[in-house]
Amino acid sequence: MSMDTVTAICKSFDEVERTVAFLHRSEVDLRSVSTLGLAANKPTEVVGFYLSEGTFKVWGEGQRIQEDFLASRTRVGLFVLPGLGPVLSSGPFLQALADAVEGRLVVGSSSCVGAALICLGVPRIRVLRYESVLKAKECLVIYHGPTEETKRVKGLLKECLDCVFVD
């Protein structure tokens, strides 16, 4: 089966949450959806992310991150990466990022985020752009799945008012 990837850019975690909810209502398999963004707006902000009694807890002065949204995801993680800061991610991207951080995933001279994006099928030519998007405090929603379903998801993302760009 041929696999493909589509990426949407959102301005905030609130927009990411609404985008993922829109995809869910459109019957997209959320196990194929990844999200990522910086968990703080300033390098001096304190960010907390932990699991307590089965509930995700997130706090900080930066962008609001919905605890309910994170709890609905099957994979969620926070990595503090040089040059970016605290990156909050969910979905298949999380495992690719963990592999890159642990050194099991090496893709040329790409950063950990770049290597994980390439692993999910994002073309190398777009990796620098998406890394710049993250540095600009915007977020990504990535769908990686069968080519036909990816085409449908791309159409849905283009309809979604919370996405500022779909590629």
C-alpha positions as CSV (number, residue, x, y, z in Angstrom):
1,M,0.0,0.0,0.0
2,S,1.3,3.4,-1.0
3,M,1.7,5.9,1.9
4,D,1.6,9.7,1.7
5,T,1.7,12.7,4.0
6,V,-0.2,16.0,4.3
7,T,0.8,18.8,6.7
8,A,-1.3,21.7,8.0
9,I,0.0,24.8,9.8
10,C,-2.1,26.2,12.7
11,K,-1.4,29.4,14.7
12,S,-2.0,27.8,18.2
13,F,-2.7,24.7,20.1
14,D,-6.4,25.8,20.3
15,E,-6.5,25.7,16.5
16,V,-4.7,22.3,16.5
17,E,-7.4,21.0,18.9
18,R,-10.2,22.3,16.7
19,T,-8.5,20.8,13.6
20,V,-8.1,17.4,15.1
21,A,-11.7,17.5,16.3
22,F,-12.8,18.4,12.8
23,L,-10.9,15.4,11.4
24,H,-12.4,13.2,14.0
25,R,-15.9,14.3,13.1
26,S,-15.0,13.6,9.4
27,E,-14.1,10.0,10.4
28,V,-10.4,10.3,9.9
29,D,-8.4,7.6,11.8
30,L,-6.7,9.8,14.4
31,R,-4.0,7.1,15.0
32,S,-2.5,8.5,11.8
33,V,-2.6,12.1,12.9
34,S,0.4,13.8,14.6
35,T,0.5,17.2,16.2
36,L,3.5,19.3,17.3
37,G,4.3,22.7,18.5
38,L,6.3,24.6,21.1
39,A,4.9,24.4,24.6
40,A,6.1,27.9,25.6
41,N,6.2,31.3,23.9
42,K,9.3,32.5,25.7
43,P,12.5,30.8,26.7
44,T,12.0,32.0,30.3
45,E,8.6,30.4,30.7
46,V,8.2,27.4,32.9
47,V,6.3,24.5,31.3
48,G,5.0,21.5,33.1
49,F,3.6,18.3,31.6
50,Y,2.9,15.2,33.6
51,L,0.4,12.4,34.2
52,S,-1.3,12.3,37.5
53,E,-3.8,9.7,38.5
54,G,-4.6,8.9,34.9
55,T,-5.1,12.6,33.9
56,F,-2.6,14.7,31.9
57,K,-1.7,18.0,33.6
58,V,-0.2,20.9,31.7
59,W,0.7,24.3,32.9
60,G,2.6,27.3,31.9
61,E,2.1,30.9,30.8
62,G,2.4,30.2,27.1
63,Q,-0.2,28.9,24.7
64,R,-3.1,27.2,26.3
65,I,-2.9,23.4,25.9
66,Q,-6.1,21.5,26.5
67,E,-5.6,18.7,28.9
68,D,-8.7,16.9,27.6
69,F,-7.2,17.1,24.1
70,L,-4.0,15.5,25.2
71,A,-5.8,12.8,27.1
72,S,-7.7,11.9,23.9
73,R,-4.4,11.2,22.1
74,T,-2.8,7.7,22.4
75,R,0.8,9.0,22.4
76,V,1.9,12.3,23.9
77,G,5.3,13.6,24.8
78,L,7.4,16.7,25.6
79,F,11.0,17.0,24.5
80,V,13.2,20.0,25.2
81,L,15.3,20.3,22.1
82,P,18.3,22.6,21.5
83,G,17.4,25.5,19.3
84,L,13.7,25.0,19.7
85,G,12.8,24.5,23.4
86,P,10.0,22.4,24.7
87,V,8.3,20.6,21.8
88,L,4.9,19.0,22.7
89,S,3.9,16.3,20.2
90,S,1.4,13.5,19.8
91,G,0.7,10.7,17.4
92,P,3.1,8.8,15.2
93,F,5.5,11.8,15.1
94,L,6.2,11.2,18.8
95,Q,7.8,7.8,18.1
96,A,9.8,9.2,15.2
97,L,11.0,12.1,17.3
98,A,11.9,9.7,20.2
99,D,13.9,7.5,17.7
100,A,15.7,10.6,16.4
101,V,16.6,11.9,19.9
102,E,17.9,8.4,20.9
103,G,20.0,8.3,17.7
104,R,18.2,5.4,16.1
105,L,17.0,7.6,13.3
106,V,19.6,9.5,11.3
107,V,18.7,11.4,8.2
108,G,21.7,13.3,6.8
109,S,22.4,16.5,8.7
110,S,18.8,17.1,9.7
111,S,17.8,18.1,13.2
112,C,15.8,15.6,15.4
113,V,12.6,17.3,14.3
114,G,13.7,17.3,10.7
115,A,14.7,13.6,10.8
116,A,11.3,12.7,12.4
117,L,9.4,14.7,9.7
118,I,11.3,12.9,7.0
119,C,10.6,9.6,8.6
120,L,6.9,10.4,8.4
121,G,7.2,11.1,4.7
122,V,7.5,14.9,4.7
123,P,9.6,15.9,1.7
124,R,13.1,17.2,2.6
125,I,12.4,20.4,0.7
126,R,9.7,21.3,3.2
127,V,11.5,20.3,6.4
128,L,13.3,23.6,6.9
129,R,10.0,25.5,6.3
130,Y,8.3,23.4,9.0
131,E,11.1,23.9,11.5
132,S,10.8,27.6,10.9
133,V,7.1,27.4,11.5
134,L,7.8,25.8,14.9
135,K,10.4,28.5,15.8
136,A,7.7,31.1,14.9
137,K,5.5,29.5,17.6
138,E,3.0,28.0,15.2
139,C,2.0,24.3,15.2
140,L,1.7,21.4,12.8
141,V,-0.9,18.8,12.2
142,I,0.4,15.9,10.1
143,Y,-1.5,13.1,8.6
144,H,0.5,10.1,7.4
145,G,-1.5,7.2,5.8
146,P,-2.6,5.5,2.6
147,T,-2.4,7.8,-0.5
148,E,-6.1,7.8,-1.2
149,E,-7.0,8.7,2.4
150,T,-4.3,11.3,2.4
151,K,-6.0,13.0,-0.6
152,R,-9.3,13.1,1.3
153,V,-7.6,14.4,4.5
154,K,-5.9,17.1,2.4
155,G,-9.3,18.2,1.1
156,L,-10.7,18.3,4.6
157,L,-7.8,20.3,6.0
158,K,-8.2,22.9,3.2
159,E,-11.9,23.2,4.3
160,C,-10.9,23.7,8.0
161,L,-10.9,27.3,9.0
162,D,-8.3,26.7,11.7
163,C,-5.5,25.8,9.2
164,V,-3.6,28.7,7.7
165,F,-1.7,26.5,5.2
166,V,-2.1,23.0,3.9
167,D,0.7,21.3,2.0
